[in-house]
Amino acid sequence: MKYVSIVLVVLSGILLGATERERPREEIKTVYVAIFLYNGVELLDFSGPAEVFAATAFRDEQGQYRRPFKVYTVAKNTEPILSQGFLRVVPDYSVANAPTADIVVLPGGATGSSRRTPEVMEWVKNSSKKAKIMMSVCTGAFLLGDAGLLKNKTATTWYGAIERFKNAYPETEVLENTRYVDHGNIVTTAGVSAGIDGALHIVGRWINPETARSTAEYMEYDKWVPQDGTVIAP
């Protein structure tokens, strides 16, 4: 039994994917996160993931706190946008001059205008060629779908838009009753607060699960249950 236990431990280590291993802290470079904004964007859709990435920190080999994610906002232009009728936000960049991002977050809300704006959709498509992860929250998934990024993928969206989502993208497998779906370079989440779950999941992938748990604890986000998501291709 002793030898069997040793073998099982070794096999468990081998079977762990790269996203589940603790990445050496000195290897983690700055990760650039672009949060897309527009008039009518849902407040928590963008502020929830932004809080997760901005708050994530860990101690490096010298015992100093490091914040690996650099978060910035992008919009069609740099004029102030209005979220939920009361909050004005001045974007850091326009789609014309935004830095290349490692992670792009597309929040939901009144996405119709953005979906009809050629320069926005071109930015989404071009960003997907360089970003490691394209993430949507709520109805932000329609931006991914319109950009052709959900073909033959599995995805989710806000429960109130599921049927419309299925009809719009018949080549996408649409899941219900899941907080997020991780399909490799595409991570989609359900509505509003589920964006926090998706962002925490990405932190766990990019750094390690322990750091994600620490971030959730810092935010006092007791709702997070990692198993409530669906991983298709880590």
C-alpha positions as CSV (number, residue, x, y, z in Angstrom):
1,M,0.0,0.0,0.0
2,K,2.9,2.3,0.8
3,Y,4.3,1.9,-2.8
4,V,0.9,2.4,-4.3
5,S,0.4,5.6,-2.5
6,I,3.8,6.9,-3.7
7,V,2.9,6.0,-7.3
8,L,-0.5,7.8,-7.0
9,V,1.2,10.9,-5.7
10,V,3.7,11.0,-8.6
11,L,1.0,10.4,-11.1
12,S,-1.2,13.1,-9.7
13,G,1.7,15.5,-10.1
14,I,2.2,14.5,-13.8
15,L,-1.5,14.7,-14.5
16,L,-1.8,18.3,-13.2
17,G,-2.1,20.7,-16.1
18,A,0.3,23.6,-16.5
19,T,-2.5,25.9,-15.3
20,E,-2.8,24.1,-12.0
21,R,0.8,24.0,-11.1
22,E,2.3,26.9,-9.2
23,R,4.2,28.9,-11.7
24,P,7.6,30.2,-10.4
25,R,7.0,33.7,-9.2
26,E,10.1,35.1,-10.9
27,E,8.7,33.9,-14.3
28,I,5.5,36.0,-14.0
29,K,5.9,39.1,-16.0
30,T,3.4,42.1,-16.2
31,V,0.1,41.0,-17.7
32,Y,-1.8,43.7,-19.5
33,V,-5.6,43.6,-19.2
34,A,-7.8,45.7,-21.4
35,I,-11.3,46.4,-20.2
36,F,-13.6,47.5,-23.0
37,L,-16.1,50.3,-22.2
38,Y,-19.1,51.9,-24.0
39,N,-22.2,53.8,-23.3
40,G,-24.6,51.6,-21.5
41,V,-22.1,49.1,-20.2
42,E,-23.2,47.2,-17.1
43,L,-21.3,48.5,-14.1
44,L,-20.4,45.3,-12.4
45,D,-19.7,43.6,-15.7
46,F,-16.5,45.7,-16.0
47,S,-15.8,46.7,-12.5
48,G,-16.0,43.2,-11.1
49,P,-13.2,41.7,-13.3
50,A,-11.3,45.0,-13.1
51,E,-11.3,44.7,-9.3
52,V,-10.1,41.1,-9.4
53,F,-7.2,41.8,-11.7
54,A,-6.2,45.0,-10.0
55,A,-6.4,43.5,-6.5
56,T,-4.4,40.3,-7.2
57,A,-1.0,40.3,-5.5
58,F,1.5,37.9,-4.2
59,R,4.9,38.0,-2.5
60,D,7.9,37.5,-4.7
61,E,11.2,35.6,-3.8
62,Q,12.4,38.7,-2.0
63,G,9.2,38.9,0.1
64,Q,7.9,42.0,-1.7
65,Y,4.3,42.2,-2.9
66,R,3.9,42.2,-6.6
67,R,0.8,43.1,-8.6
68,P,1.2,41.2,-11.9
69,F,-1.9,42.6,-13.7
70,K,-1.9,46.1,-15.2
71,V,-5.5,47.1,-15.9
72,Y,-6.5,49.8,-18.3
73,T,-9.7,50.8,-20.1
74,V,-10.4,51.0,-23.8
75,A,-13.4,52.5,-25.7
76,K,-14.3,53.6,-29.2
77,N,-12.8,56.9,-28.3
78,T,-11.6,58.6,-25.2
79,E,-14.8,60.6,-24.5
80,P,-16.5,59.8,-21.2
81,I,-18.9,56.9,-21.3
82,L,-22.0,56.6,-19.1
83,S,-22.6,53.3,-17.2
84,Q,-26.1,52.5,-16.0
85,G,-27.3,56.1,-16.2
86,F,-25.2,57.6,-13.4
87,L,-21.5,56.7,-13.6
88,R,-19.2,58.5,-16.0
89,V,-15.9,57.0,-16.8
90,V,-13.1,58.4,-19.0
91,P,-11.4,55.6,-21.0
92,D,-7.6,55.4,-20.9
93,Y,-7.3,54.6,-24.6
94,S,-9.3,54.5,-27.8
95,V,-9.4,51.4,-30.0
96,A,-7.1,53.2,-32.3
97,N,-4.2,53.6,-29.8
98,A,-4.8,51.0,-27.2
99,P,-1.7,49.0,-26.2
100,T,-1.6,45.3,-27.0
101,A,-3.3,43.3,-24.3
102,D,-2.7,39.8,-22.9
103,I,-6.3,39.6,-21.6
104,V,-9.2,41.5,-23.1
105,V,-12.5,41.8,-21.1
106,L,-15.7,42.5,-23.0
107,P,-18.5,43.3,-20.6
108,G,-22.2,43.2,-21.3
109,G,-24.9,45.8,-21.3
110,A,-26.2,47.8,-24.3
111,T,-23.8,46.1,-26.8
112,G,-25.8,46.9,-29.9
113,S,-24.0,50.1,-30.8
114,S,-20.5,48.5,-30.4
115,R,-21.6,45.5,-32.5
116,R,-22.5,47.9,-35.3
117,T,-19.3,49.9,-35.1
118,P,-16.7,48.6,-37.6
119,E,-13.7,50.0,-35.8
120,V,-14.7,48.4,-32.5
121,M,-15.3,45.0,-34.1
122,E,-12.0,45.3,-36.0
123,W,-10.3,46.0,-32.6
124,V,-11.9,42.9,-31.1
125,K,-10.8,40.7,-34.0
126,N,-7.2,42.1,-34.0
127,S,-6.9,41.8,-30.2
128,S,-7.9,38.2,-30.4
129,K,-4.8,37.5,-32.6
130,K,-2.4,38.7,-29.9
131,A,-4.2,38.2,-26.6
132,K,-3.8,35.0,-24.7
133,I,-7.4,35.2,-23.4
134,M,-10.5,36.9,-24.7
135,M,-13.0,37.1,-21.9
136,S,-16.7,38.2,-22.1
137,V,-19.1,38.9,-19.3
138,C,-22.9,38.6,-19.7
139,T,-24.0,39.8,-23.2
140,G,-20.5,40.8,-24.0
141,A,-20.4,37.3,-25.5
142,F,-22.2,38.7,-28.5
143,L,-19.1,40.8,-29.4
144,L,-17.1,37.6,-29.5
145,G,-19.8,35.9,-31.5
146,D,-20.0,38.7,-34.1
147,A,-16.2,38.7,-34.4
148,G,-16.4,35.0,-35.4
149,L,-14.5,33.9,-32.3
150,L,-17.1,31.4,-31.0
151,K,-17.4,29.2,-34.0
152,N,-17.1,25.6,-32.9
153,K,-16.6,26.8,-29.3
154,T,-18.5,26.2,-26.1
155,A,-19.8,29.4,-24.4
156,T,-22.3,30.9,-22.1
157,T,-23.9,34.3,-21.4
158,W,-26.6,36.0,-19.2
159,Y,-29.5,33.7,-18.6
160,G,-32.0,36.2,-20.1
161,A,-30.1,36.1,-23.4
162,I,-29.5,32.4,-23.8
163,E,-32.1,31.7,-26.5
164,R,-31.1,34.8,-28.5
165,F,-27.5,33.7,-28.2
166,K,-28.2,30.2,-29.4
167,N,-30.1,31.5,-32.4
168,A,-27.4,34.0,-33.3
169,Y,-24.5,31.5,-33.2
170,P,-25.8,28.0,-34.2
171,E,-22.2,26.7,-34.5
172,T,-21.5,27.5,-30.8
173,E,-22.5,25.1,-28.1
174,V,-24.2,27.2,-25.5
175,L,-24.3,26.1,-21.9
176,E,-26.8,27.2,-19.2
177,N,-26.5,27.2,-15.5
178,T,-22.8,27.6,-15.3
179,R,-20.9,30.6,-13.9
180,Y,-18.3,30.5,-16.7
181,V,-17.0,28.5,-19.6
182,D,-13.3,28.2,-20.2
183,H,-12.6,27.1,-23.7
184,G,-8.8,27.8,-23.9
185,N,-8.2,31.2,-25.3
186,I,-11.9,32.1,-24.9
187,V,-13.6,32.5,-21.5
188,T,-17.2,33.5,-21.3
189,T,-19.3,34.1,-18.2
190,A,-22.9,34.3,-17.2
191,G,-24.3,37.6,-16.2
192,V,-23.1,40.5,-14.0
193,S,-21.4,39.1,-10.9
194,A,-20.3,35.9,-12.8
195,G,-17.6,38.1,-14.3
196,I,-15.9,38.0,-10.9
197,D,-15.9,34.2,-11.0
198,G,-14.5,34.2,-14.5
199,A,-11.7,36.6,-13.6
200,L,-10.8,34.7,-10.5
201,H,-10.6,31.5,-12.7
202,I,-8.2,33.3,-15.0
203,V,-6.0,34.4,-12.1
204,G,-5.9,30.7,-11.0
205,R,-4.9,29.7,-14.5
206,W,-2.3,32.4,-15.0
207,I,-0.7,32.3,-11.6
208,N,-2.1,29.6,-9.4
209,P,-5.3,28.6,-7.5
210,E,-3.9,29.8,-4.2
211,T,-3.5,33.3,-5.4
212,A,-7.0,33.3,-6.8
213,R,-8.3,32.2,-3.5
214,S,-6.4,34.9,-1.7
215,T,-7.9,37.5,-4.1
216,A,-11.4,36.2,-3.4
217,E,-10.7,36.3,0.3
218,Y,-9.4,39.9,0.1
219,M,-12.6,40.9,-1.8
220,E,-14.7,39.0,0.7
221,Y,-16.3,37.3,-2.3
222,D,-17.7,34.3,-0.5
223,K,-19.9,33.3,-3.5
224,W,-17.0,32.0,-5.5
225,V,-17.0,28.3,-6.0
226,P,-14.4,27.3,-8.6
227,Q,-16.4,24.1,-9.5
228,D,-19.4,26.2,-10.6
229,G,-17.6,26.8,-13.9
230,T,-17.0,24.6,-16.9
231,V,-13.6,23.9,-18.3
232,I,-13.5,22.6,-21.9
233,A,-9.9,23.1,-22.9
234,P,-7.6,24.4,-20.2
